């Protein structure tokens, strides 16, 4: 019984990794339809696995476990096919060269993050010298949260490199790191692509922050970039974990680093939303610089807006009433109520 329970726990753990990282990867797919298909496949696999566990807990003669297991295997194979199609092809690089590229790409990503931190510090210094009041406060909050995110990504990259070295050192029947990466070139392509994505998205976030501070950007760009970074780091963690020992301390450290990145990303998003609200409130409520004519004009505009919204609200209420009435009638017909 104990070996069976161990296998159940192992399957559940693997399924969690598959679903979480599969959903994260679906967010990175440029083709929206492919991304949606991958996410749907992950959801199907999850539901099938839950059904399988539930039926094992409450067995019944009518349940065909072999059929359920085979269906789960079929859906998992479908998931493999979809992710294989999505796997980036480093076509301009030979398999032998690819073996040397992993460490270089991780190092380059680390250097990119270092440069991002330096640029954020420079922007912070410039903002403190030039800006005052709410603008200085908002800029400081945005740059501080972005800086903390970059620091957590730096730690993530270090942990990813440590885990890769451990995986290679285990040998897997190969003599050198280059031979190991070359032998497993498809996985290596995914790892290289994931590292590139982290670096690229970090650069985009810095550019977005710079535009925001100069008055040409939007808070929504900061939010979108942060979410892309979260997805990219999830992809990197997923690629790194593929060949890792589940009991590895380095794997555990990478998981903790990934959680720290997610937490920092959430903080950037929350900060951006809060700062956007502060700016919007100030721009909406500050009337001190208006003259009499402009104030009257804005008063009329506001009154018109209120009337338009009231009309739209009344129309929405009427639509809701009609929909509820239609729903009631259709439900009655389906249930066989007497309509006479």
Phi, psi and omega in degrees: 000321182298314177302322179297316179297320178299319179294322178297316179296318180298317179298316181298318180297315179297319181295322177299314179299315182299313185290313182297310182286330176295317178295320179297318179295324180299332179288342182266349185289128181291323177282113185300318181298319178295320178297316179296318179298318179295316179296319178297320179298319178299319180294319179298316179298319179299312182296320178296319180294319178297316178300318181297314179295318180298317181290329175293326181287325179234074185296148178217150181295337183277352183271127178261095184294323179298319180295317179295318180296317180295324178293321177296318178297319180297317180292324177294320177296324176296321178296320178298316180299318182292320180287329177295320177297322182282343184300122181299141178256116177273075192290335183275001183239131179288163179299324181293317178293327180300328179297335179267351192275333186301306181297321179297318182291320177295321178294318179297319178297319178299317179293324178297318179293320177302316179295322179297318178298317180298317180295321178297319178296321178294319178295322178298315179298316180296318181296319180295329181281327188256328188260157178221168174061219184297322181300317178296319180296314181296313179301319180298318180295317180297311182294323179295315180293321177294321179297318178295323177297316179298322179295319179291327177292322176303314178298319180300316180297318178299315181293324178295319178295318179300318181293321179297318178298321179294316180300315181292321182295337178290346172092301184053029177084007179246159187270327185228165177298320181298316179295322180296311180294324179293318180297322181255052192295328180294315177296321180296320177301318178296321180293316179298315180298319180296316179297319178300317182299320179298312180296316181297314182293328176296317178298318181297321179298317179296317178298319180294319178296320180296317179295321180297316181293330181275357178090007182252359183249181181230151177295329180298329177295319178299317180297313181297317180297320179297318179293325176294321178296318179300317179293320180294319179291325176297322177295319179295317179297317179299315180295322181291326186281344188308314185252015183274149174290131183295339179266004184293133176292325178293323177296318178296319179295321178295320178298316178296320179296323179295319178296323178295321177296316179299319179295317179294323177297315178299324179292320177298315180299313180297319180295316180298317179295318180295316180294323177298321179294320179298313181296317181296318180297318181294315182292331181280323189260350183273101181250009188296334184267001184275145173269179185299313182298313181296322179297316179296320180297315179292326177297316178295318178300318180294321179295317177299317180298319179298315180297319179297317180293321178297319178295316179297322179295317180296319178296319179296322178296318179297318179296318179298318179299314181295320179295319178295320178297316179296317179298318180298315181295316181294320179295322179294317179298318181293327181275353178082028179291154177285115184269355183285000000 
